Amino acid sequence: MGSVPSTYLITNYMISAGIDIGSRTIKLVILSENIITFEQVVDNSFNTMEICNKLLDGKNYDKITSTGYGRHLFADYYECDVISEIKAFSLGIRSVFPNVRTILDIGGQDTKAISLDEQGKVKKFEMNDKCAAGTGRFLEIMAMALRYNLDQFSTAALSVNEKESISSMCTVFAESEVVSMIGKGYDRNKISRGIHFSIINRAINMLKKVNIEDDIAFVGGVANNIAIKVLLSEILGKKIYVPNNPQTIGAIGCAIYN
């Protein structure tokens, strides 16, 4: 547990921390009087706890809660509470967009669709964590195959109105398919748009399983991809809300849980 400044001991205000340990990144948020005083996203590595220890070094907090892939590993070291990612995202998004009742989270290695009731409690959720198809990792590999960085990849998808369809969502097969299409002279921008549509269609199928309630909150690292947001809104005819930092919503939810 972190040390507590004397001023907070006197006023008895709680400093609450939340950490979301994902497969690709680790997110830390610290709240004081329900105001974010610290927020950071760092890359994960083969030594998760070393990254966590460095991230928490010198940080002051009364209590911390963890979520994400590495939540139980973290709890073993820090003896803290653990909550599911579903719980963390529902609490986090409720604090940012209190009227939103549908959440789409596309992270580095999985996708989640969550439906909330009017009180913000989880009604239903779907989670794809068996395959990297349609996730941030999938996007990264497809962008590299097309020789784009991620920003260029998103811009390319919005620069054309036509798309080249991708038949496979398996990362390995899709990469081979894209390389073959490039070799045959297909337009890179149209390929990019087709890849984005394949991800969006996969996400929509998950959202329909939980029932889309009004507008949608889009979180996770892939929410930084403007093409996914724009095209998803156009296809569904709904407003897509993206937080200022869509990657830290789970960590915010953990801090609120405290």
N, C-alpha and C positions, 0 to 999 in steps of 0.2 A: 504494500500500500504506500502511496506517495505521502510526503510530509504535508502538513496543513499550516498555512501562514497564520500567525497569531491573530490577525485582524478577523479572520473567519472563525477562529475559535471563540472570540468575544461575541461576535454577532450571531454565531451558530448557523451561518449560511452553509449549505452543502455544496461542495465542488464535486460534480459527477462526471465520470469519464466513461466512454464507450469505445470499444475496439472491435472492428470487423476484419477478421483474418481470412481473406479470400485466397484463391489459388494463384492469382496473379499479383494482387496488391493487398496492402494492409492499410486500413483507414482508422485514424484516431480522432475523436472529438472530445473536447472538455467543455462542460457547461457550468456556468456560475450564475445562480439566480435565473436559470432558464435562458441564459444568453451564451452563445458560442464564444468562448475566449481562446480556443485553440482548435485548429482543424488541419489535418495533413493526410496526404495519400502518398505512400511509398511503395516501391516494388517489393514483392516477396522474393524469397530465394530458397535455396536448399536448406538453409538454417533459419527457420521461421522465428524461433525464440531469440536469436541474436538480433534480428531486425526489430522485434517487439521491444527488447530491452533497450536498444538504442533510441527507439521512438519515445519510450517512456522516461528515459533518463532526464532527471531534473524537473519532471512535470509534477505539479501539486494537485492532488485529488483526494477526496474522502473515500470514494467507492468506485469500482470499475466493474463493468459487465462485458462479456465477450459474446460474439456470434461469428458465423462463417465456418469455413472448412476446418480451420485450426482452433476453434473455440475451446474444445476439450483439452487440447495440448496446453493452451494458454492457461486454462483454469487449474491445471495440475501444478503449474508454477506459481500462479498468483492467488490461488484459492479464492476465486471470485465466482459470482453467479454466471450462468450460461443461459442464453435464450436462442431459440431457433431463428434462422434468417427471416422466416415468414413473420414471426412476431416482431422482430426488429424493424423490418421494412414497414409493417403496418403502423407501428408507433411513430416511426420517423416521418413517414409521409403525412400522417394525420397532423403532425405539428407544423408542417409547411403548407400543405393544401388540405385544410380540414373538411372541405366539401367533396373531395375526390373519393370515389369508392372503388375504383379499379386501378390496379398497379401492374405495370409491366417492368420487370427487371431483367435486363440482359447483361450478364457479367462476362468475365473472362472465359469461364468454362461451363456455365449453365444458364438456363432461362427459367424465369418464374412468372406466373400470372396469378394475381391475387384479387379476390373480390371481398369488399368490406361491407358490413351492414351500416345502418345510419348512425350507430354509436362508435363506429370505427373498429369493431371487432371482426376477425377473419371469418367469413362465411364459407369460402371455398378457395382452394388453390390447386394449381397444376405446376409441376416442376420437372424439367428435363435435365437430368444430371448424368445421363449415361453416355452421352456423346457430345463432342464439341461443336457439332453442326449448328450453325445459326448463332454462334456466340462471338465474343470479342476475339478469341483465338482464331476462329474461322475467318473473320474479317481481316485480321492481320496477315494470314497466309494468302488469302485471295489478293490483297493489296500488293503483297510482295511479288506474287506471280505476274501481276500486271505492271510491275515496276512503278507503283505509286507509293507515296507515304499515305497515312490514314486521312489527312486533310484533303489531299489531292484525289484520293479514292472517292470520298464523299462528294466533292465538287464535280467530279467526272460523271457521277450517277445523275446529277441534276442538270447537266449541261446538254443532255439529249432527251428526246421524247420517245424514242424507240429503244427496245432492249433485246438483247440476245439471251434466250432462256438457258439456264443451267439445269441439266437433267439430274445431277447427283448432289445431295447435301452432305455426303460423306466427305470430310475434309481432304483425305488423300485422293479420292477419285475426282472430286471437284477441281483440285489443283491440276491434276493431269488433264482434265477436260479443258480448263482455261488455257493451259500451255498449248494444247493442240489447236484451240481456236485462234490463238495469237499466231501460230505457225501457218494457219490457213488465211490470215489476213483480215480477220474480223476486227471491227472497230472496238478499241479498248474501252471507250466510254459507254458503248452499248453493252458490252460485257459487264462492266461495272454496275450499270443500272439493273441488269438481269440478276446479278448476285444480290444486290440490295433487295430486289423484289422477292427473291427466294427466302431471304431471312425474314422479311416482313410477313410473307404468307405463312411461314412456320409460326411466327409469333401470334398472328391473328387466329390461327387454329387453336392455340392454347388459350387465348383470351375468350374465345367463344365457349370453351368448355367450362369456364367459371362464370359466364354471363357478363357481358360488358355493361357496366352500370354508368351511364352518362359519360363524362369526360375521363381521360386516362392520365395517370401520372407515370412518366417514363423515367426509370432510374437505372443505375449501373453504368459501367464504363462506356457501353455502346450508346447510351443516351447522349454522349458528346458528339455522335455522328449526326450531323444536321440532315443528311439525306434520309436516314431512317425516320426521323421525326416528321419531316415534311411529307414524305410519301405515305407514311402510316396515317397521318391526319387526312390526306386526300382520299385514300382508299376507304377509310372508315367513316369519313365525314364528321369527325369529332375533334375537339380541341385536345391537344397533347401538351400536358404540363411537364416541364423539365426543371428541376431545382437548380440553383446556381452551381452547386457542386453535386451532381447526381450520384457520385461514387460514395459519398459519406452518409447517405440516408440511413443505412443499417447501423452505423456507429452512433448516429444521433438517436436512433431508437433505443439502443443499449443505454446511452446516457440518461434518456428520459425514464427508462425502466427502473433505474436506481431510485 
